[in-house]
């Protein structure tokens, strides 16, 4: 399970701080008919939102799993 903090950390790591926040606020994820921010506010699991964001923006497998690269896990 991905935490909200992990979601935002992955957004920043993959897209950069400014662009990542802009994507999360502006890009509508067709499957949810909502932006990332709207979906999270509605209670959609951060892991699902992240997966859909990665799919919509055609991220690589390495980028999709960036939140799992913490060696403490």
C-alpha positions as MATLAB code, in Angstrom:
seq = 'XXXXXXXXXXXXXXXXXXXXXXXXXXXXXXXXXXXXXXXXXXXXXXXXXXXXXXXXXXXXXXXXXXXXXXXXX';
ca = [
       0.000    0.000    0.000;
       1.335    3.392   -1.000;
       1.010    6.291    1.416;
       0.075    9.795    0.294;
       3.574   10.964    1.223;
       5.095    8.236   -0.972;
       2.823    9.266   -3.836;
       3.941   12.896   -3.625;
       7.585   11.860   -3.239;
       7.316    9.732   -6.391;
       5.619   12.576   -8.281;
       8.473   14.893   -7.359;
      11.191   12.328   -8.119;
       9.809   11.387  -11.537;
       8.388   14.682  -12.790;
      10.133   17.312  -10.702;
       8.530   19.501   -8.086;
       6.780   22.163  -10.173;
       5.845   20.032  -13.186;
       4.737   17.140  -10.980;
       2.400   19.322   -8.934;
       1.046   20.842  -12.135;
       0.332   17.390  -13.616;
      -1.335   16.233  -10.428;
      -3.605   19.281  -10.397;
      -4.337   19.621  -14.119;
      -4.077   16.284  -15.947;
      -7.388   14.414  -15.978;
      -6.994   10.656  -15.653;
      -9.635    9.271  -18.054;
     -10.360    6.111  -16.064;
     -11.253    8.189  -12.995;
     -12.570   11.264  -14.812;
     -10.595   13.266  -12.263;
      -7.178   14.773  -11.698;
      -4.797   13.106   -9.251;
      -5.623   15.675   -6.591;
      -9.373   15.192   -7.080;
      -9.024   11.408   -7.017;
      -6.983   11.454   -3.819;
      -9.514   13.812   -2.234;
     -12.267   11.354   -3.188;
     -10.448    8.559   -1.396;
      -8.954    6.702   -4.359;
      -5.903    4.771   -3.200;
      -2.639    6.617   -3.924;
      -1.224    3.436   -5.505;
      -4.043    3.378   -8.080;
      -3.706    7.092   -8.801;
       0.046    6.680   -9.283;
      -0.430    3.699  -11.618;
      -2.913    5.628  -13.743;
      -0.695    8.720  -13.819;
       2.235    6.586  -14.969;
       0.092    4.920  -17.613;
      -1.261    8.228  -18.914;
       2.214    9.774  -19.095;
       3.891    6.599  -20.461;
       6.474    6.215  -17.684;
       9.070    3.437  -17.711;
       8.880    0.487  -15.311;
      11.741    1.961  -13.271;
       9.823    5.209  -12.855;
       6.576    3.393  -12.015;
       8.224    1.635   -9.085;
      10.352    4.522   -7.796;
       8.506    4.607   -4.473;
       9.622    1.015   -3.900;
      13.323    1.801   -4.288;
      13.746    2.625   -0.592;
      16.355    0.121    0.678;
      14.763    0.095    4.143;
      11.773   -1.869    2.794;
];
